[in-house]
Amino acid sequence: MDIIDVVDLRKYFPVKAGPFMKRGSLKAVDGVTFSIKHGKVFSLVGESGCGKSTVARLVLRLLKPSGGDVLFKGSRVSELEGKSLRAFRKSVQIIFQDPFASLNPRMTVLDTLSEPLNIHKIVPKTEIKEKVVSLLKSVGLQPDVLDRYPHEFSGGQRQRICIARALAVSPEVIIADEPLSALDVSIQAQVLNILQDLKKESNISFLFISHDLRVVQYFSDEVGVMYLGKIVENAKAEDLFNEPLHPYTVVLLSSAPKIRPDSQKRIILKGDVPSPIDIPGGCPFHPRCPKRFEPCHKVAPELKEPAGHGFSGRLVSCHLWNPY
């Protein structure tokens, strides 16, 4: 059963007219559809600016969508109010990219982790400190840090505190938006192992956003590849890394260190990413695609299962696999 369903989600930001530019819209997210299953990890990958973080904020209802729906256990998140909205906020937590910016510098660790316990009345006030100590131990920190402030910790320790804060309310879904990118490589491995243990022990579902394909391959069950606000390929992690179908996915994997065999030649794309304010017609990737042909610049391909190729359960938006 799916715990979160994202259906044709869109977010357009209005762009004011300037001396040399007419009024328009920046299409940050343009018709994104995917599902997160109970206890599984769905990852979004793609270049910076492709809309991954905007999707995360739309799922959390931190942004109002321009169109489409986010369903949590079958209920439309946009329609939740009162107790149902409070329950959603408790069930879906986020871990941000920058652990220092997401912690209040004036609050101790005890205050930071006590706050969600008090707001949602998780445990009696007499048991809060004991609960906080338990949360710290679950992320590899000792009770002697309770009275310390964020600036007294390393980046990895701060991220562990952020994870503990997310766990305080026993969430069903954690949205991790580039949670490792601000950390050293050795610390990344430690934090990733904590997340992996949480997935196994607590059966928590994840929406995991990252540009590090090695991490995505290790941690994910399913992967969606985004380009210019759209998902161009959606597949099980193992299938996608073993045999990418969309030309953009092939390029991504070829550029990642140690993700493909040594014989895989790195592909260098020509040209820049088109502006999301003026997305080209047809397939949005066609101006840079090394395999483009006649219909690519005219007709936008649909995201669907490749017909007659034996790739059951995989979705790809490309005329190579779904001839026009």
N, C-alpha and C positions, 0 to 999 in steps of 0.2 A: 504494500500500500504506500502511496506517496504521501509525504507529510506536507510538502509545499509544491504547488503547481504554479508555474509562471506561464501565462497564456497571452501571446501577442502583445507583450509589454512594450510601451513606447514612452519616450520622454524627449520632448522637443523644447529647447530653450529659445525664446525670442531674441533676435539680434536686431539692435537698433540700426536705422539707416544712417549712413555717414556721407561725407562729400563725394566719395567715389564708390559707394556701396549701397545697394537698395536693401530695404527691410526684408528679413527672412527668418529662418529657423535653423538652429543648430541641432541636428538629429543625433543626440547622444546615444539613445537606445531606440532601435527602429524595428519593432516586430519580433522581439525575443520570446522564445517558448522553450521551456525545459521543466523537468520535475526532479525533486530531491526525495529519495526513498528513505524510509525509516532505517536508521543505523548505517547509512551509506554516505560517501563523500562525493559530491558533484563539484568539479572544478571548472572555473572559467579562466582561459588563457588568451593571450593576444598582446599586441603592441600597446605601449602607453597611449592613452587617449581613445581606446577603442570602445569604452563604455562599461568596463567591468565594475568599477566602483560605483557608477551610477545605478547599475542593476542592484547592487547590494543595498544601496540606500532606498531604492524603490521597494525592495522586498521588506525592508524594516519599517516602511511607511515614514521615513524621514523626508522623502520627497513625494509629491503628488504626481502620479503618472499622467501623461497626456492621452493615454489610451491603453487598453488591455486590462488584465486582471492578475492579481496575486492571490492565490487561494491557500489558506492554512487549514488543513484537515477538512477541506471542502468548503470552508467559509471565506467569503470575499473580505480580504483584509481592509479594503477601503470602506467597508460598511460597519466595521467593528466599532462599538462604543461602550463606555462604562466598564462594567466588570469583564466583558469579553475582550475589550481592547487591553485592559490591564493584564488579563491572562495571556494574551498574545505577547505583550511586552516581556512578561516573565519567561515565556517559553522560547523566545527567539532572542538570543544575545549576540553581541558583536565584539570581535577583537580587532582593534585598529592597527594600522601600519606603524605608527609612531607611538611607542609606549610612554614616552615622556610627556608628549602633548596630551595624551588621553588620561593622565593622572593629575589630580588637583595637587599642586605643589605645597599647599598649606594643610593638607590632610595627611596624617600618619597612615601607616599600613592598616592599623586597627580600625581607624575611622573609615578608610576607603572600603574595606571589606565588610564593615558593619552596616554601612549605609543601605545596600540592597536587602540585607536581612531585616532591617527595621522597616523599610518601605513596604516590603511584601509580607512582613510578619512571619518569617520562615521558622524562627525558633523563639522561645521566651527570652526576654532581655537578660535573665540570669545565665543563660547558656550561650550567649552570643560570642563571648571571648573563646570559649571552648570550640565553637563551630569555626571561628576564624583560624584558630590554630590547626584544626583539621584540614581546612582548605589550603593553608600554607604548606602543610606536609604533603598534600596531594600533588603539589607542583614543585616539590623538592626544596622548600625553604623552611627554616627553623623558627621557632617561636620568638627567638631573641631579636627579630626584626620588627616586632609589633609597633614599637614606638619610634621607628625611623621614618624619614620623609623620602619622597621619590628621588631627590637629587643625591641621596646617599647610596644609590644602587647603580649597578651597571645596566646596560641596555637589556641584556638577557634576563636579569633579575626583575627589572621593571615589567618586561613582557610576561613573566611568570605571575607577577602580581595581577596583571590585567586578565590573564587566564583564570586565576583564582576568583577574581571579581565576577567574571562571566559565569563561573560554576556555582557561585554562591546561591543562586536561585533555582538550581537543578534544571537547567534548560533542556529542551528537546532538540533544539537546533542552534548551532553556533555558526555565525557568519564570520569568517576569518579573512579580512581584507589585507592582503600582502603582509601577514603577521611576522614574516622572517626577514624581509628585505632590509630592515634597518639594523640587522644584527651581523656580527662576525660569523664566518662559516662554521666554526666549531660550536658556537652558541646556537646557531640555527639547528644543528643536529640534535642538541639537547631539547630544545623547545619542540621540535618536530616529534621527537620520541614521546614527549608528554602528551601531545595531541593524539598520537597513534594509540597510546595506552587508554586515553579517554574514549576514543572510538570503540575500542575492544571491550572495555570494562563497563562503560555507562551506556553503550548503544546510542550515543548522541549522533545526530545527523549533522553534516557540515556542508556549507556553501563555501568553498575554498577558492580564493582569488590569488593568483600568483603569475609572475612572468618567468619563474624558475622552473623549467620543464623537468629537471631532474627530481625536484621535490614533488611536482604534480604526478609524475610517473610512480613514485614510491607511495604516495599517500591516497591517491584517488581511486574510486570505483568507476566513475564516469566522467568524461571531459567534454566541455563545449568550447569550441574555438571561435573567438569573436574577431570580427574585422569591420571597422566603421559602423559600429552599433548593431551589427547583425551576427547571429551564429551561423557560421558557414559549414561547420561539421560538428556532429554530436555522436559519440561512440563510447563503448566501454574503454577504459584506459588501456588495457592490454591490446585491444584491437587497434586503437588509434596509434599507439607507439610502434606496433609491429608493422602495420601497413596503412599509413596515412593516405587518404583519398583526395582531399581537396588540395590543389596546388599551393595554397597559402599554408596549409598544415605541413606539407612537405618542406616548404621553405623554413618554417619555424623550427622543425626538428633538425634540419640540416645545419642550422646556425647555433644549436645548443651544444655545448661541449660534452662529449662522452655519452650522448644520448642515442646516437646512431653508430653503426659499425664504422671502422676506420676507412672502409672503402667508399663510404657515402661522401660524395663531393659536396662541399659547402656551396649553397646557391646564393648569389648576391643579386638582390632585386634592384632594378633600375628605376629611377624616379622616386618621388616623394609620395607619402600618403596623401590622398586627396583631402581637401577640406571638408569637414562634416557639415559645413554650411552650404557647400556646393558639391554634393555627391554625384559622380558621373552616372549617366544612364546605363541601363543594362546591368551586368554584374559589377558591383562596386570595386572588385579586385582587378578587373580586366586591364586597366592602364598599366599595371605592373606585372601581370601574369605572364610567365614564360610559355604557357600552353594555350593562350587565347586563340580563338578562331572565329568564324563568321558571326554566329548569333550573340557572342559574348558582349559586344558593345551596344546591342539593340534590346535584348530581352533579359530581364532579371530572372535568374534560375530560382526554382523553389527549393526549400529545404525538405528533402524527402528521401525515402529509402531508394538506393540505386536499383533500378529495374533490371532483373535478369542477370545479376552479377554474383549472386550468392552471398550478399552482405546483409543478412537478416538482422534487423534491429539497429542498423546504422543509418544515420541521416547525413546527407551531404548536399550542399547547394552549389551545383556545378553542372554545366552542360556536357562535360566529358562523361558523366555517369548517368545523367538524365537528359538525353538528347531532346532538343526542342522540336 
